[in-house]
Amino acid sequence: MAKRTPSIDTKNLTAVQLMELDSCTRCGECVKWCPTYAATDGKPGLAPRDKILRWRQYMNKSYGIKAKLFGPQEIPQSELEEFKDDVHSCTTCGICGTVCESGINTVELWEALRANLVKKGIGPYGKQNMFPKLIGQYHNPYLLDQKDRLAWVPDDVKIEDKSDLVYFTGCTAGYKQLTLAFATSRVLNKLGIKFAMLGEDEWCCGSALIRTGQAHVNGMVPLQVAKHNVEAIKKMGAKKVLFACAGCFRTAKIDWPRLLGEELPFEVVHITEFLEDLIKQGKIKWEKSIDKTITYHDPCHLGRHVGVYDAPRYVLSHIPGVKFVEMDRIKEFQRCCGAGGGVKAGIPDLAEGIAQSRVKDALETKADLLSSACPFCKRNLMDGRDSMKADIDVEDIIELVAQALGLKLD
Protein backbone atom coordinates (compact mmCIF):
# COMPACT_ATOMS: atom_id res chain seq x y z
CA MET A 1 0.00 0.00 0.00
CA ALA A 2 1.37 3.41 -0.97
CA LYS A 3 2.28 5.70 1.88
CA ARG A 4 0.11 8.74 2.48
CA THR A 5 1.48 12.03 1.22
CA PRO A 6 2.46 14.37 4.08
CA SER A 7 -0.16 17.02 4.87
CA ILE A 8 2.54 19.70 4.96
CA ASP A 9 5.90 20.22 3.30
CA THR A 10 9.00 22.32 3.80
CA LYS A 11 8.60 24.69 0.86
CA ASN A 12 9.69 28.27 1.61
CA LEU A 13 11.40 27.14 4.82
CA THR A 14 15.18 27.39 4.84
CA ALA A 15 17.46 24.93 6.61
CA VAL A 16 18.08 27.59 9.26
CA GLN A 17 14.35 28.07 9.82
CA LEU A 18 13.83 24.32 10.20
CA MET A 19 16.49 24.39 12.90
CA GLU A 20 14.88 27.45 14.48
CA LEU A 21 11.65 25.48 14.89
CA ASP A 22 13.60 23.04 17.04
CA SER A 23 15.49 25.74 18.93
CA CYS A 24 12.45 27.21 20.70
CA THR A 25 12.81 26.42 24.42
CA ARG A 26 9.23 27.47 25.23
CA CYS A 27 10.56 29.92 27.83
CA GLY A 28 7.46 32.07 27.34
CA GLU A 29 9.23 35.42 27.01
CA CYS A 30 7.55 36.08 23.65
CA VAL A 31 4.14 35.54 25.23
CA LYS A 32 4.71 38.50 27.56
CA TRP A 33 5.41 40.87 24.68
CA CYS A 34 3.16 39.74 21.78
CA PRO A 35 0.65 42.52 20.91
CA THR A 36 -1.89 40.23 19.25
CA TYR A 37 -1.87 37.80 22.14
CA ALA A 38 -2.43 40.70 24.56
CA ALA A 39 -5.18 42.29 22.44
CA THR A 40 -7.13 39.02 22.34
CA ASP A 41 -6.83 38.43 26.10
CA GLY A 42 -4.53 35.48 25.56
CA LYS A 43 -6.43 33.63 22.84
CA PRO A 44 -5.11 30.05 22.67
CA GLY A 45 -2.84 29.49 19.70
CA LEU A 46 -1.77 33.11 19.09
CA ALA A 47 1.32 33.09 21.28
CA PRO A 48 4.48 32.89 19.14
CA ARG A 49 5.86 29.87 21.00
CA ASP A 50 2.58 27.99 20.52
CA LYS A 51 2.62 28.56 16.75
CA ILE A 52 6.18 27.24 16.62
CA LEU A 53 5.24 24.20 18.70
CA ARG A 54 2.26 23.38 16.50
CA TRP A 55 4.28 23.57 13.28
CA ARG A 56 6.99 21.47 14.90
CA GLN A 57 4.34 18.87 15.75
CA TYR A 58 3.12 18.97 12.16
CA MET A 59 6.67 18.36 10.98
CA ASN A 60 7.05 15.39 13.31
CA LYS A 61 3.77 13.89 12.13
CA SER A 62 4.84 14.31 8.52
CA TYR A 63 8.58 13.62 8.62
CA GLY A 64 9.46 12.24 12.07
CA ILE A 65 10.67 8.72 12.89
CA LYS A 66 7.14 7.31 13.14
CA ALA A 67 6.27 8.92 9.83
CA LYS A 68 9.31 7.26 8.25
CA LEU A 69 8.36 3.86 9.64
CA PHE A 70 4.58 3.86 9.37
CA GLY A 71 3.82 6.72 7.03
CA PRO A 72 2.90 10.34 7.78
CA GLN A 73 -0.07 11.07 10.01
CA GLU A 74 -2.86 13.06 8.41
CA ILE A 75 -3.35 16.58 9.72
CA PRO A 76 -7.03 17.54 9.41
CA GLN A 77 -7.72 20.37 6.99
CA SER A 78 -9.69 22.15 9.71
CA GLU A 79 -6.61 22.14 11.93
CA LEU A 80 -4.46 23.62 9.17
CA GLU A 81 -7.11 26.26 8.51
CA GLU A 82 -7.10 27.18 12.19
CA PHE A 83 -3.32 27.41 12.15
CA LYS A 84 -3.56 29.63 9.07
CA ASP A 85 -5.88 31.99 10.93
CA ASP A 86 -3.51 32.15 13.88
CA VAL A 87 -0.33 32.67 11.88
CA HIS A 88 -2.05 35.45 9.88
CA SER A 89 -3.30 37.08 13.10
CA CYS A 90 0.19 38.46 13.52
CA THR A 91 1.39 41.92 12.61
CA THR A 92 4.92 40.56 11.93
CA CYS A 93 6.10 43.33 14.23
CA GLY A 94 9.09 41.25 15.32
CA ILE A 95 9.00 41.88 19.07
CA CYS A 96 8.98 38.11 19.67
CA GLY A 97 12.27 37.90 17.80
CA THR A 98 13.73 40.78 19.78
CA VAL A 99 13.11 39.06 23.11
CA CYS A 100 13.69 35.47 21.91
CA GLU A 101 16.39 33.84 24.02
CA SER A 102 17.12 31.43 21.16
CA GLY A 103 17.60 34.24 18.66
CA ILE A 104 14.87 33.06 16.27
CA ASN A 105 14.25 35.43 13.34
CA THR A 106 10.50 35.31 13.80
CA VAL A 107 9.53 37.88 11.15
CA GLU A 108 11.12 35.78 8.43
CA LEU A 109 9.71 32.59 9.98
CA TRP A 110 6.11 33.84 10.06
CA GLU A 111 6.33 35.06 6.47
CA ALA A 112 7.81 31.70 5.39
CA LEU A 113 5.03 29.76 7.13
CA ARG A 114 2.41 31.97 5.53
CA ALA A 115 3.93 31.46 2.09
CA ASN A 116 4.11 27.71 2.70
CA LEU A 117 0.41 27.54 3.51
CA VAL A 118 -0.64 29.86 0.67
CA LYS A 119 1.21 27.62 -1.80
CA LYS A 120 -0.93 24.73 -0.58
CA GLY A 121 -4.12 26.76 -1.06
CA ILE A 122 -4.52 27.46 2.66
CA GLY A 123 -4.76 31.19 3.15
CA PRO A 124 -4.20 34.03 3.21
CA TYR A 125 -6.78 35.56 5.55
CA GLY A 126 -10.02 37.14 4.33
CA LYS A 127 -9.63 40.15 2.04
CA GLN A 128 -5.88 39.64 1.88
CA ASN A 129 -6.43 37.24 -1.02
CA MET A 130 -7.37 40.22 -3.21
CA PHE A 131 -3.88 41.74 -3.04
CA PRO A 132 -2.34 39.74 -5.94
CA LYS A 133 -5.11 40.70 -8.36
CA LEU A 134 -5.29 44.34 -7.27
CA ILE A 135 -1.56 44.95 -7.30
CA GLY A 136 -0.97 42.79 -10.36
CA GLN A 137 -3.74 44.38 -12.42
CA TYR A 138 -4.09 47.91 -11.01
CA HIS A 139 -0.58 48.29 -9.53
CA ASN A 140 -2.08 49.54 -6.27
CA PRO A 141 -4.20 47.87 -3.57
CA TYR A 142 -7.00 50.44 -3.71
CA LEU A 143 -8.50 49.64 -7.14
CA LEU A 144 -7.67 53.16 -8.30
CA ASP A 145 -6.44 54.47 -11.65
CA GLN A 146 -2.69 54.68 -12.22
CA LYS A 147 -3.33 57.87 -14.19
CA ASP A 148 -4.24 59.51 -10.88
CA ARG A 149 -0.86 58.82 -9.28
CA LEU A 150 -0.03 62.53 -9.45
CA ALA A 151 -3.58 63.87 -9.30
CA TRP A 152 -2.91 65.09 -5.77
CA VAL A 153 -0.03 67.39 -6.74
CA PRO A 154 -1.04 71.02 -6.02
CA ASP A 155 -0.12 73.88 -8.35
CA ASP A 156 2.49 75.26 -5.95
CA VAL A 157 4.58 72.07 -5.92
CA LYS A 158 7.42 71.88 -8.45
CA ILE A 159 8.54 68.44 -9.64
CA GLU A 160 11.52 67.88 -11.94
CA ASP A 161 11.32 65.70 -15.04
CA LYS A 162 14.58 64.03 -13.98
CA SER A 163 16.63 64.33 -10.84
CA ASP A 164 19.28 62.68 -8.69
CA LEU A 165 16.55 62.41 -6.04
CA VAL A 166 13.23 60.60 -6.50
CA TYR A 167 10.39 60.84 -4.02
CA PHE A 168 8.59 57.47 -3.96
CA THR A 169 5.16 58.52 -2.68
CA GLY A 170 3.58 55.14 -1.98
CA CYS A 171 -0.01 54.10 -2.62
CA THR A 172 -1.39 55.18 0.74
CA ALA A 173 0.03 58.72 0.75
CA GLY A 174 -0.64 59.21 -2.96
CA TYR A 175 -4.23 58.02 -2.90
CA LYS A 176 -5.56 58.01 0.66
CA GLN A 177 -3.52 60.21 3.01
CA LEU A 178 -2.80 63.16 0.78
CA THR A 179 -1.68 65.37 3.65
CA LEU A 180 1.50 63.30 3.88
CA ALA A 181 2.21 63.78 0.19
CA PHE A 182 1.46 67.52 0.40
CA ALA A 183 3.75 67.88 3.41
CA THR A 184 6.67 65.91 1.95
CA SER A 185 6.65 67.61 -1.45
CA ARG A 186 6.24 71.11 -0.02
CA VAL A 187 8.99 70.56 2.55
CA LEU A 188 11.39 69.49 -0.22
CA ASN A 189 10.46 72.54 -2.31
CA LYS A 190 10.82 74.86 0.69
CA LEU A 191 14.30 73.52 1.38
CA GLY A 192 15.35 73.95 -2.25
CA ILE A 193 15.68 70.21 -2.79
CA LYS A 194 15.06 69.28 -6.41
CA PHE A 195 13.23 65.97 -6.85
CA ALA A 196 11.40 63.90 -9.42
CA MET A 197 8.51 61.48 -9.08
CA LEU A 198 7.61 58.37 -11.05
CA GLY A 199 3.94 59.24 -11.62
CA GLU A 200 2.18 56.47 -13.51
CA ASP A 201 5.42 54.50 -13.50
CA GLU A 202 5.25 54.14 -9.73
CA TRP A 203 3.76 50.76 -8.85
CA CYS A 204 2.89 49.44 -5.40
CA CYS A 205 6.07 48.38 -3.61
CA GLY A 206 4.63 44.89 -3.03
CA SER A 207 4.86 44.94 0.77
CA ALA A 208 1.29 43.71 1.35
CA LEU A 209 1.92 40.63 -0.78
CA ILE A 210 5.21 39.72 0.84
CA ARG A 211 3.97 40.23 4.39
CA THR A 212 0.90 38.02 3.80
CA GLY A 213 2.83 35.14 2.22
CA GLN A 214 1.74 35.86 -1.35
CA ALA A 215 5.08 36.67 -2.91
CA HIS A 216 4.75 33.72 -5.33
CA VAL A 217 1.06 34.05 -6.18
CA ASN A 218 -0.22 35.19 -9.58
CA GLY A 219 3.09 35.14 -11.42
CA MET A 220 5.26 36.44 -8.57
CA VAL A 221 3.82 39.95 -8.55
CA PRO A 222 6.33 41.31 -5.98
CA LEU A 223 9.22 40.40 -8.28
CA GLN A 224 7.43 42.12 -11.15
CA VAL A 225 6.81 45.32 -9.19
CA ALA A 226 10.36 45.33 -7.82
CA LYS A 227 11.80 45.02 -11.33
CA HIS A 228 9.45 47.66 -12.70
CA ASN A 229 10.05 50.21 -9.94
CA VAL A 230 13.82 49.79 -9.99
CA GLU A 231 13.94 50.22 -13.76
CA ALA A 232 11.67 53.27 -13.59
CA ILE A 233 13.89 54.83 -10.93
CA LYS A 234 17.01 54.10 -12.98
CA LYS A 235 15.46 55.81 -16.01
CA MET A 236 15.03 58.92 -13.87
CA GLY A 237 18.77 58.90 -13.27
CA ALA A 238 18.22 58.83 -9.52
CA LYS A 239 21.07 58.25 -7.10
CA LYS A 240 18.85 58.46 -4.05
CA VAL A 241 15.21 57.47 -3.44
CA LEU A 242 13.28 59.10 -0.64
CA PHE A 243 10.47 57.33 1.24
CA ALA A 244 8.03 58.77 3.79
CA CYS A 245 6.22 55.43 4.13
CA ALA A 246 7.95 52.99 6.48
CA GLY A 247 6.41 50.00 4.71
CA CYS A 248 7.63 51.06 1.27
CA PHE A 249 11.03 51.94 2.74
CA ARG A 250 11.44 48.51 4.34
CA THR A 251 10.35 46.74 1.18
CA ALA A 252 12.71 48.70 -1.06
CA LYS A 253 15.65 48.37 1.32
CA ILE A 254 15.29 44.69 2.24
CA ASP A 255 12.84 42.91 -0.06
CA TRP A 256 13.67 44.38 -3.47
CA PRO A 257 17.36 43.38 -3.36
CA ARG A 258 16.39 39.92 -2.12
CA LEU A 259 13.80 39.45 -4.86
CA LEU A 260 16.13 40.74 -7.57
CA GLY A 261 19.18 38.92 -6.25
CA GLU A 262 21.35 42.02 -6.47
CA GLU A 263 22.07 45.31 -4.75
CA LEU A 264 20.02 48.33 -5.77
CA PRO A 265 21.79 50.85 -8.04
CA PHE A 266 20.66 53.75 -5.83
CA GLU A 267 20.51 54.70 -2.17
CA VAL A 268 17.28 54.13 -0.23
CA VAL A 269 16.58 56.76 2.45
CA HIS A 270 13.70 57.45 4.83
CA ILE A 271 12.52 61.06 5.07
CA THR A 272 13.49 61.28 8.76
CA GLU A 273 17.08 60.25 7.95
CA PHE A 274 17.16 62.83 5.16
CA LEU A 275 15.86 65.59 7.43
CA GLU A 276 18.21 64.65 10.26
CA ASP A 277 21.16 65.14 7.92
CA LEU A 278 19.86 68.54 6.76
CA ILE A 279 19.35 69.72 10.35
CA LYS A 280 22.88 68.70 11.28
CA GLN A 281 24.17 70.67 8.28
CA GLY A 282 22.21 73.73 9.42
CA LYS A 283 20.15 73.77 6.23
CA ILE A 284 16.73 74.02 7.88
CA LYS A 285 15.50 77.40 9.07
CA TRP A 286 12.38 76.97 11.17
CA GLU A 287 9.65 79.61 10.91
CA LYS A 288 7.09 78.53 13.50
CA SER A 289 7.10 77.07 16.98
CA ILE A 290 5.00 73.98 17.78
CA ASP A 291 4.37 74.40 21.47
CA LYS A 292 3.25 70.88 22.28
CA THR A 293 4.37 67.89 24.28
CA ILE A 294 4.97 65.15 21.71
CA THR A 295 5.69 61.44 22.02
CA TYR A 296 6.86 59.14 19.24
CA HIS A 297 5.78 55.68 18.10
CA ASP A 298 8.41 53.59 16.29
CA PRO A 299 6.93 51.97 13.17
CA CYS A 300 7.93 48.29 13.11
CA HIS A 301 9.05 48.51 9.48
CA LEU A 302 11.26 51.51 10.19
CA GLY A 303 12.54 50.45 13.60
CA ARG A 304 12.83 46.75 14.36
CA HIS A 305 12.87 45.69 10.69
CA VAL A 306 15.51 48.18 9.51
CA GLY A 307 17.01 49.76 12.62
CA VAL A 308 16.13 53.45 12.16
CA TYR A 309 15.41 54.68 15.69
CA ASP A 310 17.35 57.86 16.29
CA ALA A 311 16.60 59.95 13.18
CA PRO A 312 12.88 60.50 13.92
CA ARG A 313 13.68 61.46 17.52
CA TYR A 314 16.40 63.83 16.38
CA VAL A 315 14.01 65.60 14.00
CA LEU A 316 11.22 65.91 16.57
CA SER A 317 13.52 67.18 19.30
CA HIS A 318 14.86 69.92 16.99
CA ILE A 319 11.46 71.35 16.02
CA PRO A 320 11.04 74.66 17.90
CA GLY A 321 8.69 74.52 20.86
CA VAL A 322 8.45 70.73 20.99
CA LYS A 323 8.79 69.06 24.37
CA PHE A 324 9.69 65.50 23.47
CA VAL A 325 8.73 62.69 25.86
CA GLU A 326 9.13 58.95 25.51
CA MET A 327 6.62 56.20 26.12
CA ASP A 328 7.55 53.30 28.37
CA ARG A 329 8.07 50.87 25.47
CA ILE A 330 10.26 52.33 22.75
CA LYS A 331 12.73 51.44 19.99
CA GLU A 332 13.33 47.67 19.71
CA PHE A 333 10.86 47.04 22.56
CA GLN A 334 8.05 49.24 21.28
CA ARG A 335 4.47 48.01 21.08
CA CYS A 336 3.19 47.59 17.50
CA CYS A 337 0.40 49.88 16.30
CA GLY A 338 -1.49 46.83 15.00
CA ALA A 339 -1.67 47.64 11.27
CA GLY A 340 1.19 45.52 9.91
CA GLY A 341 1.38 42.05 8.45
CA GLY A 342 -1.92 42.47 6.62
CA VAL A 343 -3.85 42.61 9.90
CA LYS A 344 -5.41 46.01 9.16
CA ALA A 345 -6.85 44.68 5.90
CA GLY A 346 -7.69 41.16 7.08
CA ILE A 347 -8.65 41.54 10.75
CA PRO A 348 -9.46 45.23 11.37
CA ASP A 349 -11.00 44.65 14.80
CA LEU A 350 -7.77 43.06 16.01
CA ALA A 351 -5.75 45.93 14.51
CA GLU A 352 -7.88 48.44 16.37
CA GLY A 353 -7.54 46.55 19.64
CA ILE A 354 -3.75 46.63 19.40
CA ALA A 355 -3.86 50.33 18.51
CA GLN A 356 -5.83 51.07 21.64
CA SER A 357 -3.06 49.59 23.76
CA ARG A 358 -0.51 51.81 22.03
CA VAL A 359 -2.67 54.90 22.46
CA LYS A 360 -2.91 54.09 26.18
CA ASP A 361 0.90 54.04 26.28
CA ALA A 362 0.90 57.53 24.74
CA LEU A 363 -1.76 58.85 27.12
CA GLU A 364 0.36 57.81 30.09
CA THR A 365 3.03 60.31 28.99
CA LYS A 366 0.51 63.20 29.18
CA ALA A 367 1.55 64.17 25.64
CA ASP A 368 -0.61 66.46 23.52
CA LEU A 369 0.33 64.65 20.34
CA LEU A 370 1.34 61.15 19.25
CA SER A 371 3.61 61.16 16.22
CA SER A 372 4.97 58.45 13.96
CA ALA A 373 6.69 58.09 10.59
CA CYS A 374 4.40 55.74 8.70
CA PRO A 375 0.97 56.32 7.11
CA PHE A 376 -0.30 52.92 8.29
CA CYS A 377 0.70 53.63 11.87
CA LYS A 378 -0.95 57.05 11.67
CA ARG A 379 -4.21 55.63 10.31
CA ASN A 380 -4.46 52.79 12.80
CA LEU A 381 -3.43 54.87 15.80
CA MET A 382 -6.10 57.40 14.83
CA ASP A 383 -8.67 54.61 14.62
CA GLY A 384 -7.63 53.34 18.04
CA ARG A 385 -7.81 56.83 19.48
CA ASP A 386 -11.22 57.51 17.97
CA SER A 387 -12.67 54.23 19.24
CA MET A 388 -11.45 55.16 22.73
CA LYS A 389 -12.58 58.78 22.37
CA ALA A 390 -9.14 59.73 23.66
CA ASP A 391 -7.96 63.33 23.74
CA ILE A 392 -4.67 63.20 21.84
CA ASP A 393 -3.69 64.37 18.36
CA VAL A 394 -2.01 61.98 15.91
CA GLU A 395 0.27 63.35 13.18
CA ASP A 396 3.17 62.16 11.07
CA ILE A 397 6.58 63.74 11.65
CA ILE A 398 6.66 65.17 8.12
CA GLU A 399 3.41 67.01 8.84
CA LEU A 400 4.96 68.58 11.94
CA VAL A 401 8.06 69.58 9.98
CA ALA A 402 5.87 71.21 7.33
CA GLN A 403 3.97 73.18 9.97
CA ALA A 404 7.20 74.35 11.61
CA LEU A 405 8.37 75.55 8.18
CA GLY A 406 5.20 77.57 7.79
CA LEU A 407 3.71 75.37 5.08
CA LYS A 408 0.07 74.48 4.52
CA LEU A 409 -1.11 70.86 4.56
CA ASP A 410 -4.08 70.97 2.19
C-alpha positions in Angstrom: 0.0 0.0 0.0 1.4 3.4 -1.0 2.3 5.7 1.9 0.1 8.7 2.5 1.5 12.0 1.2 2.5 14.4 4.1 -0.2 17.0 4.9 2.5 19.7 5.0 5.9 20.2 3.3 9.0 22.3 3.8 8.6 24.7 0.9 9.7 28.3 1.6 11.4 27.1 4.8 15.2 27.4 4.8 17.5 24.9 6.6 18.1 27.6 9.3 14.3 28.1 9.8 13.8 24.3 10.2 16.5 24.4 12.9 14.9 27.4 14.5 11.7 25.5 14.9 13.6 23.0 17.0 15.5 25.7 18.9 12.5 27.2 20.7 12.8 26.4 24.4 9.2 27.5 25.2 10.6 29.9 27.8 7.5 32.1 27.3 9.2 35.4 27.0 7.6 36.1 23.6 4.1 35.5 25.2 4.7 38.5 27.6 5.4 40.9 24.7 3.2 39.7 21.8 0.7 42.5 20.9 -1.9 40.2 19.2 -1.9 37.8 22.1 -2.4 40.7 24.6 -5.2 42.3 22.4 -7.1 39.0 22.3 -6.8 38.4 26.1 -4.5 35.5 25.6 -6.4 33.6 22.8 -5.1 30.1 22.7 -2.8 29.5 19.7 -1.8 33.1 19.1 1.3 33.1 21.3 4.5 32.9 19.1 5.9 29.9 21.0 2.6 28.0 20.5 2.6 28.6 16.8 6.2 27.2 16.6 5.2 24.2 18.7 2.3 23.4 16.5 4.3 23.6 13.3 7.0 21.5 14.9 4.3 18.9 15.7 3.1 19.0 12.2 6.7 18.4 11.0 7.0 15.4 13.3 3.8 13.9 12.1 4.8 14.3 8.5 8.6 13.6 8.6 9.5 12.2 12.1 10.7 8.7 12.9 7.1 7.3 13.1 6.3 8.9 9.8 9.3 7.3 8.2 8.4 3.9 9.6 4.6 3.9 9.4 3.8 6.7 7.0 2.9 10.3 7.8 -0.1 11.1 10.0 -2.9 13.1 8.4 -3.4 16.6 9.7 -7.0 17.5 9.4 -7.7 20.4 7.0 -9.7 22.2 9.7 -6.6 22.1 11.9 -4.5 23.6 9.2 -7.1 26.3 8.5 -7.1 27.2 12.2 -3.3 27.4 12.1 -3.6 29.6 9.1 -5.9 32.0 10.9 -3.5 32.2 13.9 -0.3 32.7 11.9 -2.1 35.5 9.9 -3.3 37.1 13.1 0.2 38.5 13.5 1.4 41.9 12.6 4.9 40.6 11.9 6.1 43.3 14.2 9.1 41.3 15.3 9.0 41.9 19.1 9.0 38.1 19.7 12.3 37.9 17.8 13.7 40.8 19.8 13.1 39.1 23.1 13.7 35.5 21.9 16.4 33.8 24.0 17.1 31.4 21.2 17.6 34.2 18.7 14.9 33.1 16.3 14.2 35.4 13.3 10.5 35.3 13.8 9.5 37.9 11.2 11.1 35.8 8.4 9.7 32.6 10.0 6.1 33.8 10.1 6.3 35.1 6.5 7.8 31.7 5.4 5.0 29.8 7.1 2.4 32.0 5.5 3.9 31.5 2.1 4.1 27.7 2.7 0.4 27.5 3.5 -0.6 29.9 0.7 1.2 27.6 -1.8 -0.9 24.7 -0.6 -4.1 26.8 -1.1 -4.5 27.5 2.7 -4.8 31.2 3.2 -4.2 34.0 3.2 -6.8 35.6 5.5 -10.0 37.1 4.3 -9.6 40.2 2.0 -5.9 39.6 1.9 -6.4 37.2 -1.0 -7.4 40.2 -3.2 -3.9 41.7 -3.0 -2.3 39.7 -5.9 -5.1 40.7 -8.4 -5.3 44.3 -7.3 -1.6 45.0 -7.3 -1.0 42.8 -10.4 -3.7 44.4 -12.4 -4.1 47.9 -11.0 -0.6 48.3 -9.5 -2.1 49.5 -6.3 -4.2 47.9 -3.6 -7.0 50.4 -3.7 -8.5 49.6 -7.1 -7.7 53.2 -8.3 -6.4 54.5 -11.7 -2.7 54.7 -12.2 -3.3 57.9 -14.2 -4.2 59.5 -10.9 -0.9 58.8 -9.3 0.0 62.5 -9.5 -3.6 63.9 -9.3 -2.9 65.1 -5.8 0.0 67.4 -6.7 -1.0 71.0 -6.0 -0.1 73.9 -8.3 2.5 75.3 -5.9 4.6 72.1 -5.9 7.4 71.9 -8.4 8.5 68.4 -9.6 11.5 67.9 -11.9 11.3 65.7 -15.0 14.6 64.0 -14.0 16.6 64.3 -10.8 19.3 62.7 -8.7 16.6 62.4 -6.0 13.2 60.6 -6.5 10.4 60.8 -4.0 8.6 57.5 -4.0 5.2 58.5 -2.7 3.6 55.1 -2.0 0.0 54.1 -2.6 -1.4 55.2 0.7 0.0 58.7 0.8 -0.6 59.2 -3.0 -4.2 58.0 -2.9 -5.6 58.0 0.7 -3.5 60.2 3.0 -2.8 63.2 0.8 -1.7 65.4 3.7 1.5 63.3 3.9 2.2 63.8 0.2 1.5 67.5 0.4 3.8 67.9 3.4 6.7 65.9 1.9 6.7 67.6 -1.4 6.2 71.1 0.0 9.0 70.6 2.5 11.4 69.5 -0.2 10.5 72.5 -2.3 10.8 74.9 0.7 14.3 73.5 1.4 15.3 73.9 -2.2 15.7 70.2 -2.8 15.1 69.3 -6.4 13.2 66.0 -6.8 11.4 63.9 -9.4 8.5 61.5 -9.1 7.6 58.4 -11.1 3.9 59.2 -11.6 2.2 56.5 -13.5 5.4 54.5 -13.5 5.3 54.1 -9.7 3.8 50.8 -8.8 2.9 49.4 -5.4 6.1 48.4 -3.6 4.6 44.9 -3.0 4.9 44.9 0.8 1.3 43.7 1.4 1.9 40.6 -0.8 5.2 39.7 0.8 4.0 40.2 4.4 0.9 38.0 3.8 2.8 35.1 2.2 1.7 35.9 -1.4 5.1 36.7 -2.9 4.7 33.7 -5.3 1.1 34.1 -6.2 -0.2 35.2 -9.6 3.1 35.1 -11.4 5.3 36.4 -8.6 3.8 39.9 -8.5 6.3 41.3 -6.0 9.2 40.4 -8.3 7.4 42.1 -11.1 6.8 45.3 -9.2 10.4 45.3 -7.8 11.8 45.0 -11.3 9.4 47.7 -12.7 10.0 50.2 -9.9 13.8 49.8 -10.0 13.9 50.2 -13.8 11.7 53.3 -13.6 13.9 54.8 -10.9 17.0 54.1 -13.0 15.5 55.8 -16.0 15.0 58.9 -13.9 18.8 58.9 -13.3 18.2 58.8 -9.5 21.1 58.3 -7.1 18.8 58.5 -4.0 15.2 57.5 -3.4 13.3 59.1 -0.6 10.5 57.3 1.2 8.0 58.8 3.8 6.2 55.4 4.1 8.0 53.0 6.5 6.4 50.0 4.7 7.6 51.1 1.3 11.0 51.9 2.7 11.4 48.5 4.3 10.3 46.7 1.2 12.7 48.7 -1.1 15.7 48.4 1.3 15.3 44.7 2.2 12.8 42.9 -0.1 13.7 44.4 -3.5 17.4 43.4 -3.4 16.4 39.9 -2.1 13.8 39.5 -4.9 16.1 40.7 -7.6 19.2 38.9 -6.2 21.4 42.0 -6.5 22.1 45.3 -4.7 20.0 48.3 -5.8 21.8 50.9 -8.0 20.7 53.7 -5.8 20.5 54.7 -2.2 17.3 54.1 -0.2 16.6 56.8 2.5 13.7 57.5 4.8 12.5 61.1 5.1 13.5 61.3 8.8 17.1 60.2 7.9 17.2 62.8 5.2 15.9 65.6 7.4 18.2 64.7 10.3 21.2 65.1 7.9 19.9 68.5 6.8 19.3 69.7 10.3 22.9 68.7 11.3 24.2 70.7 8.3 22.2 73.7 9.4 20.1 73.8 6.2 16.7 74.0 7.9 15.5 77.4 9.1 12.4 77.0 11.2 9.7 79.6 10.9 7.1 78.5 13.5 7.1 77.1 17.0 5.0 74.0 17.8 4.4 74.4 21.5 3.3 70.9 22.3 4.4 67.9 24.3 5.0 65.1 21.7 5.7 61.4 22.0 6.9 59.1 19.2 5.8 55.7 18.1 8.4 53.6 16.3 6.9 52.0 13.2 7.9 48.3 13.1 9.0 48.5 9.5 11.3 51.5 10.2 12.5 50.4 13.6 12.8 46.8 14.4 12.9 45.7 10.7 15.5 48.2 9.5 17.0 49.8 12.6 16.1 53.4 12.2 15.4 54.7 15.7 17.3 57.9 16.3 16.6 60.0 13.2 12.9 60.5 13.9 13.7 61.5 17.5 16.4 63.8 16.4 14.0 65.6 14.0 11.2 65.9 16.6 13.5 67.2 19.3 14.9 69.9 17.0 11.5 71.3 16.0 11.0 74.7 17.9 8.7 74.5 20.9 8.4 70.7 21.0 8.8 69.1 24.4 9.7 65.5 23.5 8.7 62.7 25.9 9.1 59.0 25.5 6.6 56.2 26.1 7.5 53.3 28.4 8.1 50.9 25.5 10.3 52.3 22.7 12.7 51.4 20.0 13.3 47.7 19.7 10.9 47.0 22.6 8.1 49.2 21.3 4.5 48.0 21.1 3.2 47.6 17.5 0.4 49.9 16.3 -1.5 46.8 15.0 -1.7 47.6 11.3 1.2 45.5 9.9 1.4 42.0 8.5 -1.9 42.5 6.6 -3.9 42.6 9.9 -5.4 46.0 9.2 -6.8 44.7 5.9 -7.7 41.2 7.1 -8.7 41.5 10.7 -9.5 45.2 11.4 -11.0 44.6 14.8 -7.8 43.1 16.0 -5.8 45.9 14.5 -7.9 48.4 16.4 -7.5 46.5 19.6 -3.8 46.6 19.4 -3.9 50.3 18.5 -5.8 51.1 21.6 -3.1 49.6 23.8 -0.5 51.8 22.0 -2.7 54.9 22.5 -2.9 54.1 26.2 0.9 54.0 26.3 0.9 57.5 24.7 -1.8 58.9 27.1 0.4 57.8 30.1 3.0 60.3 29.0 0.5 63.2 29.2 1.6 64.2 25.6 -0.6 66.5 23.5 0.3 64.7 20.3 1.3 61.2 19.3 3.6 61.2 16.2 5.0 58.4 14.0 6.7 58.1 10.6 4.4 55.7 8.7 1.0 56.3 7.1 -0.3 52.9 8.3 0.7 53.6 11.9 -1.0 57.0 11.7 -4.2 55.6 10.3 -4.5 52.8 12.8 -3.4 54.9 15.8 -6.1 57.4 14.8 -8.7 54.6 14.6 -7.6 53.3 18.0 -7.8 56.8 19.5 -11.2 57.5 18.0 -12.7 54.2 19.2 -11.4 55.2 22.7 -12.6 58.8 22.4 -9.1 59.7 23.7 -8.0 63.3 23.7 -4.7 63.2 21.8 -3.7 64.4 18.4 -2.0 62.0 15.9 0.3 63.4 13.2 3.2 62.2 11.1 6.6 63.7 11.6 6.7 65.2 8.1 3.4 67.0 8.8 5.0 68.6 11.9 8.1 69.6 10.0 5.9 71.2 7.3 4.0 73.2 10.0 7.2 74.4 11.6 8.4 75.6 8.2 5.2 77.6 7.8 3.7 75.4 5.1 0.1 74.5 4.5 -1.1 70.9 4.6 -4.1 71.0 2.2 
